Amino acid sequence: MKKIIGVFGVILLIVAGCGGEKQAQAELACIDLTKNYPEKEFFLTDMADITFLYLNSDNDEYLYQGSINYITANTVVVVDNSSGSILFFNKDGIPRSRFNHVGNGPEDYLPRPNVMYDETTDELFVTSAGYHLIQVYSSTGEHKRTITIPQHLRINGIISLDDSSFFFNELGAIGEEYISFYRISKTTGAVIDSVQLPKTQTFLGINLDGNRIPTPTRRLVKCPDGALLSSHGTDTVFLYSSDKSLTPVLYQTPSVTSLSPMEFLDNCLNIGQYQFIKCIIVKQGDVYPGRFPAKFYIREKKTGNIFRQKLLLPDYKGKEFIINPGTQVFNESIQGNGDYFELDLIELKKAYRENMLSGKLKDLVATLNEDKDNNVFMLLNFK
């Protein structure tokens, strides 16, 4: 079991005086949540190569409710949230195959599963939050095997770390002292490594009708170098690498427990030349009927400068975008160096009629019908 005390001691030494320009360029990035960082416009076309993708729905069986779940070099995988069906498309958006094994049988999966696809072996790994089984299917739905992990562990977020292992954070209970992460074998489900990071003892949520409701957080994010782990007990995001090393990469100041209302890091995306950072705001006693309030920042790795996000697309006038760790889908074809946006087709058609679109996006939208076609995806491969 890894210990965090030694690493945390190093963090305390590094972050002393974290607000200066010199420190901003240090290896460990710092965000000062008491600062009013300026807003800066970024054009997505300057930051990334962009591809627009439409998942063809001429066949009604490939209409879906949901979004992209996984992308490989030649394949796009979507889970239909309405039925639980898993749909396969090629990278041109042409339907390839589909199947549905929702149920309680020994070869079934639960509704709204998490999926990861290995194109080389044609193996789709399917699991659900709170479950201890991973079902493995071919892209046509043939059940290949079941991976059983230790039954005392309950899977929450899970990623494919490398060719031989998965990495996930355990679905823990309110009041637990640590956030636990586990690395397991893709063949046997055996635990290869584990990490425990301290949690803050202050409840980061709201009380609603006598119930304690925690804020939804992204404990685990895939990145090109491994996985980013979020720990509110240390105000820090760590990089876990395939060699089992654990390195701090981003730190907040002041501490979450010293702020009122509380603000804390909800992990980050470390892609291209940028870090995209989300900070959640929680005021005890307030009721949030939808999403918790949040701030979104972008940090330029080269300069260390931090700005509030304002992301624009020249081909879509009047539209602003936000990149944050909660929306990432892992794209194996670009090794985690990208992100995507789902563009609502009804909004796109309205923008088309108002002459707000141009270029390839305009040409694509002109061919689609908002009453019967799927939404459009914008895939970003960061430079």
Secondary structure, 3 states (H helix, E strand, C coil): CCCCHHHHHHHHHHCCCCCCHHHHCCCCEEEECCCCCCEEEEEHHHHEEEEEEECCCCCHHHCCCCCEEEECCCEEEEECCCCCCEEEEECCCCEEEEECCECCCCCCECCCCEEEEECCCCEEEEECCCCCEEEEECCCCCEEEEEECCCCCCEEEEEECCCCEEEEEECCCCCCCEEEEEEEECCCCCEEEEEEEECCCCCCEEEECCEEEECCCCCEEEECCEEEEEECCCCEEEEECCCCCEEEEEEEECCHHHCCCEEEEEEEEEECCEEEEEEEEECCCCCCCCCCCEEEEEEECCCCCEEEEEEECCCECCCEECCCHHHCCCEHHHCCCEEEEEECHHHHHHHHHCCCECHHHHHHHCCCCCCCCCCEEEEEEEC
